[in-house]
């Protein structure tokens, strides 16, 4: 699952100014938040193979195509990353 990176509390979204052009409101496993999502691909030893940070309103399936390379034999993910492609 993607990891949420919260920028500020939901009550302070209208007053938040430092990342207002980059951060967005999105929904994660723990509910709504304002910030970014961190997507990681790790190998069988726990080493990071690929990483990407997206605004919170980007669906989990979108950054995967830019992170996956043809040399990866198998890819395991949670339900949020499943798509027809």
C-alpha positions in Angstrom: 0.0 0.0 0.0 1.2 3.5 -0.6 2.3 5.4 2.5 0.7 8.8 3.2 2.9 11.7 3.9 0.7 14.3 5.7 1.6 17.9 5.3 -0.9 19.4 7.8 -4.0 18.5 9.8 -7.3 18.5 7.9 -8.6 21.4 9.8 -5.6 23.6 8.7 -5.9 22.9 4.9 -7.3 26.3 4.0 -4.5 28.1 5.9 -1.7 25.9 4.7 0.6 27.8 2.3 4.1 26.2 2.0 3.1 23.3 -0.3 -0.3 24.5 -1.5 0.7 24.2 -5.1 2.1 20.6 -4.8 0.1 18.8 -2.1 -3.4 17.7 -2.5 -6.3 16.0 -0.6 -6.5 12.3 -0.9 -7.8 9.1 0.8 -5.6 6.4 2.2 -6.3 3.4 4.3 -6.6 5.5 7.5 -9.0 8.0 5.9 -8.7 11.5 4.3 -5.5 13.5 4.5 -3.7 16.4 2.8 -0.2 15.8 1.4 1.5 13.2 -0.7 1.8 9.4 -1.2 5.0 7.5 -1.2 5.2 4.4 -3.5 8.1 1.9 -3.1 9.1 -1.2 -4.9 11.5 -3.4 -2.8 13.3 -6.6 -3.7 13.2 -9.9 -1.8 15.9 -8.7 0.6 14.1 -5.5 1.5 16.3 -3.2 -0.7 14.6 -0.3 -2.4 14.4 -0.8 -6.2 12.2 2.1 -7.1 10.5 5.0 -5.3 8.1 7.7 -6.3 6.2 10.5 -4.5 2.9 11.7 -5.9 0.2 14.1 -4.8 -2.4 12.5 -2.6 -5.1 12.6 -5.2 -3.2 10.4 -7.7 -4.6 6.8 -7.9 -2.1 4.1 -6.8 -2.1 2.4 -10.3 -0.7 5.5 -12.1 2.9 5.7 -10.8 3.5 1.9 -11.2 4.1 2.0 -14.9 7.0 4.4 -14.5 8.5 2.4 -11.7 8.4 -1.2 -13.1 11.2 -2.4 -15.5 11.0 -5.4 -17.8 13.6 -7.3 -15.8 11.2 -7.8 -12.8 9.8 -11.3 -13.0 7.1 -11.1 -10.4 5.4 -8.1 -8.8 3.3 -8.4 -5.6 1.0 -5.6 -4.5 -2.1 -5.0 -2.5 -5.6 -4.5 -3.9 -5.1 -0.8 -4.5 -2.6 -1.4 -7.3 -4.7 -3.8 -9.3 -5.8 -2.7 -12.8 -6.5 -4.3 -16.2 -3.0 -3.3 -17.4 
